[in-house]
Amino acid sequence: MSEQLTNEQINEAGHLTIGGVDADQLAAKYQTPLAVYDVSKIRDQIRRFKSVFEANGVDYAVSYASKAFATIAMFQVIDQEQGHIDVVSGGELYTAIQANFPMSRVSFHGNNKSREELEMAVKNKVGVIVLDNFHEIELLDQVLKEQDATSAVMLRITPGISAHTHEYISTGQEDSKFGFDLKSGQADQALQEVLANDRMNMLGIHAHIGSQIFELKGFQMAAKKLVEIAANWHNQYQYQPEVINVGGGFGIRYTKDDHPLAPEDFVDAIVKTIKQSAADQNLDMPAVWIEPGRSIAGPAGYNLYTVGSRKDVPGLTSYLTVDGGMGDNIRPALYQAEYEAVLVDQPNALPTETVHVAGKYCESGDILIDKQALPASKPGDVLAVLDTGAYGYSMASNYNRNPRPAVVFVENGESTLVVKRETYADLTRLDQPLPKTF
Ligand SMILES: *Cc1c(COP(=O)(O)O)cnc(C)c1O
């Protein structure tokens, strides 16, 4: 059995269950391809992150980085858990507004927020705008003046620390498109501009060092660095950040080769480092914010597919093709992300072959899993790819004009549709035929 599954997830029929519901039944009821979330896993991860802050009596926010998976229902679950959210676009903010998510618990991120997006954020009184660059400080100043408003802000800095991970998803190194550079003095200049601005309330300092990180070291270095900056700002500008935000990036298990730390371990290391550094620097203990995305949405998600055609290349390999692929999960094609899968009606059966799990899209690179050991399967069997909850549906496309899948939430044996499957009519909804004169 895949190590990502527990015994409780196998029912009496020997089938995979998700949130207490037979995955075969979910596939039959909602059709495939289907994204399914076990909601109790989402809640659990948030609670585990929170527990260490609570136990240490540290002021905190666990702010879900919603780009991992942003829908109204997801925001409602985060709200039920009293979490915060990060948004990075007008569209994510709009979704949060539609979900009635409390705007005071929203952080607005992004390295090129437009004037319209900033206007929307200020009008809706989002909790904090995380400033990324000088252009944005100027734009926000104009927007605040126009609306005669004020806003809490944070400064995103690049701490000069690179986490050991894939370069496309690593952001903390100096040569990054995100945030104010530290060494060259940009961060200090930004601070002075913000402190001099009556409409901006400088709440704290932010860094995000990368994604899918398995080690504590990067977080400890970043946390220490942020406290040093805080101490520096205190000495030089008599300003002390209320909040130190160390971002997200906590690694999860996709395959048996991944050995992630527990959420508690990450928070424990971050809290200890900040406590110690603050004491060393004679600073008051700040509030500590974290921004997990993948680690909240990822492990809770399953993509269900129906097995279709098969190609056996004599003497070489076999391609087992499913009814989805890069349109609903671009990660394998985009950065060679790896997953594991099981057949939902025999997740425990011993494998008898190793196949490429291929998608149905017209790209040779549309391979969901390069090497998957499986028992014998036949067309019509349902395959569950595990741990697909982050950056899967949220990156889905209509490539080849395939409709995007439906999304279902399951908890305590009850399932509910939270995003409808796109229809063909949806696909042409925005198309305009040529006028006769054209
Ligand atoms: C993407 C992102 C996160 C979340 O990263 P994960 O790897 O999904 O945890 C957090 N903070 C910022 C600023 C981000 O851009």
The ligand as an ORCA input file, in Angstrom:
! r2SCAN-3c Opt
* xyz 0 1
  C       3.443     30.695     -2.735
  C       3.617     31.450     -1.502
  C       3.397     30.859     -0.266
  C       3.010     29.415     -0.111
  O       3.984     28.523     -0.528
  P       3.724     26.961     -0.302
  O       4.943     26.314     -0.842
  O       2.505     26.601     -1.051
  O       3.565     26.758      1.168
  C       3.521     31.643      0.858
  N       3.863     32.951      0.783
  C       4.091     33.553     -0.402
  C       4.430     34.986     -0.420
  C       3.983     32.834     -1.577
  O       4.221     33.442     -2.738
*
